[in-house]
């Protein structure tokens, strides 16, 4: 999978790549190093990043601290080919 952004503006450690939610297929941009998250129509920048845990918690209707209890990333999201 090719990166869509050369280096994450938040951590400057990893590429930003396209992923999607398994349940609905909605695409999003993600840095797997720092878990910075952007919806496709957002400007990729440090000030516009959301946190993956917050987005997934809201999507699943669970508290932030419990978002990964009993589940893994592969249960919720996958790289978009």
C-alpha positions, -999 to +999 in steps of 0.1 A: +000+000+000+015+033-010+015+062+015-008+091+007+012+115+028+050+114+028+055+117+066+030+121+094+028+158+105+022+147+141+050+123+148+072+127+118+080+089+121+056+071+097+037+075+065+000+083+065-020+056+047-056+049+037-075+025+059-112+017+062-137+006+088-146-031+083-183-026+093-192+001+068-162+005+046-157+042+052-121+052+043-099+073+065-062+083+068-041+069+096-006+071+109+000+037+126+029+051+146+011+077+166-025+068+157-033+102+142-065+100+122-081+121+095-113+118+075-105+119+037-119+154+033-098+168+061-066+187+056-038+165+069-020+185+095-010+184+132-038+207+142-065+187+123-056+152+135-081+132+156-070+103+177-080+068+164-091+057+199-115+086+202-131+080+167-134+043+173-149+048+208-175+071+194-182+048+165-187+018+188-204+038+215-179+028+242-158+048+267-124+058+254-105+036+280-124+005+269-123+009+231-099-020+226-112-042+254-120-075+238-110-064+203-080-056+181-074-033+153-080-061+128-115-065+143-124-028+135-102-016+106-081-028+077-058-013+051-076-001+020-061-018-010 
